[in-house]
Structure formats: C-alpha cells, structure tokens
C-alpha cells in the first residue's frame, strides 16, 4: 500500500500464460470497498488482449465497490493499446507513480 492506495507492480510479459496470475492479484487488490488501485505496468515488456481483459474486469470490480483502478505506464506499446481500444478513458494511464497523482 502506498499513500492510501494499493500498487500492484507488474513486470515481464502479460499474455494468456500469465494473465491468470495478474487476475489473482488484482482480485485481491480490488476486494475491499472503496479500493484505490494503481497497476504499475512500467516494467512490462509485452502486453496483449489477455491483460486487457484482466484490467477491464478489475476496473469494473473496483468501480462497483466505490473505488477506482488506474494504470501507470509509459511504454508506447501499452499506451497505444489502451488508446486504440478506448480503455485509456476508463483506466486513466499515469506516466509515473508520485505522491501528487490524484
């Protein structure tokens, strides 16, 4: 937990083989009512639609519980994927994790 929010750090590849593990961690992070979760994707080297599905599900779960889920990423690949699918508006990508993020 960092500044009242839960940060889930992700690294390496997020694909069909690893998305289930990410889902387990995001389910735990979004379980509490009012959860404020940031998924740190800054160390991700590959990200596919399996990861998007997990993020969408976790974002919906957080929102239904009165919370929110955002992502921190600066990789052009991930940002382009979020923008192309329209998920950037739901997941509100942050360029970094700083105390000033709102």
N, C-alpha and C positions, 0 to 999 in steps of 0.2 A: 504494500500500500504506500502511496506517495501523495502527500498533501490532500488526504481525504479521498483519493481515487485509487483504484486498483490498476496497476500497469501490468499487462501481460506481454512479456518480451518474446518475440518470435525470431528465429534465425534459420538460415539454410533454405530449404525448399518447402513450399506448401503446395502439395498436389494430392492426388487421390490416395496415395500411400500414407500421407502424414496429416491430412485434414481431420481425421477422426481424433487424433491426439489433441490437436488445437481445439476441437469442439469440446472435449472433456474439460480443458482448462477454462474455456470461455463459459461453459455451462456453470462451472463453479464460481467464476467471477461475476456472473450476472444473476446469480440465485437470490441475492439479498434485494429486498425492496429498496428502490432509490439508488441502485448501484451506479457508480460513475466509473466507467471502464475505458482505458486507453489501450489499444492494441498497438504495440511498438513493432512496426514492420521494417524499421530502418536497416536491419541486418539480413533481410530476406533477399535471396538471390534469384528465386523463381517463385511465381505465384500464378495459379491457374483458377479455373472456374470452381474447382472443389473448395478452394479457400474462400472465394466469393460467397459461395452458398453458406459456409460456416459463419462468415461475418454477418451476412444478412439475417440468419437465424438468431445470432447472438444480439444483434442490434434490435431486432423486434422484441426479443425477450426482455432486454434492458428497458426499452421504451414502455412495454406493457406493465412493467413493475415500477414505473415512475422514474426510471433512471435514463442513462444515455450511454452510448458506446461510440467512441471515435477511434480513428487510427492515426498513428504518427508514421509518416513515410516521406521520403524524399526521392526515392528511386523513380525515374521517369516511367519505367515499365508499369509499376503498380499504380502510379497516379494516372497514367493513360488508361489503364484497365478500369479504374474507378470512374473516370470521366466518361469513357465510351459507354459504359453500362448504365450511367446515370446514378450510380451508387455514391459518387462523391458528395452529392447533396444530402444523402442520408447519413453518411459516415464522417463527414466533415474532416477531411485529412488535415493534419497538423504537420508542419515541417520539422518540428522538434518537440521535445518534452521540456518545458520550462515552467517555473512557478507561475508565470503570467498567463498560461493557457486557460481559457475560460470555456 
